[in-house]
Structure formats: structure tokens, C-alpha cells
């Protein structure tokens, strides 16, 4: 029986950088709204993912 193929990364490092930049742009637009906390957390998680 052959082993299954290795999983490939879905997003590249460049993708994370682009998504993080887009989240930051949106975060600045909604900074006075309660929802901004969720986007701030996402922004920081994306930054953590870049360090891997």
C-alpha cells in the first residue's frame, strides 16, 4: 500500500503578509467599533504565523 502524499501548505508566507496588510487597513477603518477587537486579534495571530 502506498503512503498518502504529504499535505501541501495552502497559504504562502507572501499570502499571510497580504492578508495581514488587508486586515490592518480594515482595522484602521473600524477602530472605534467593538468589532475591531476581533480584527486586532486576527492581525496579531497572522503576525505570529509569519514567524513559523
Secondary structure, DSSP 8 states (H G I E B T S, - for coil): ---------SS-HHHHHHHHHHHHHHHHHTTTSTTHHHHHHHHHHHHHHHT-
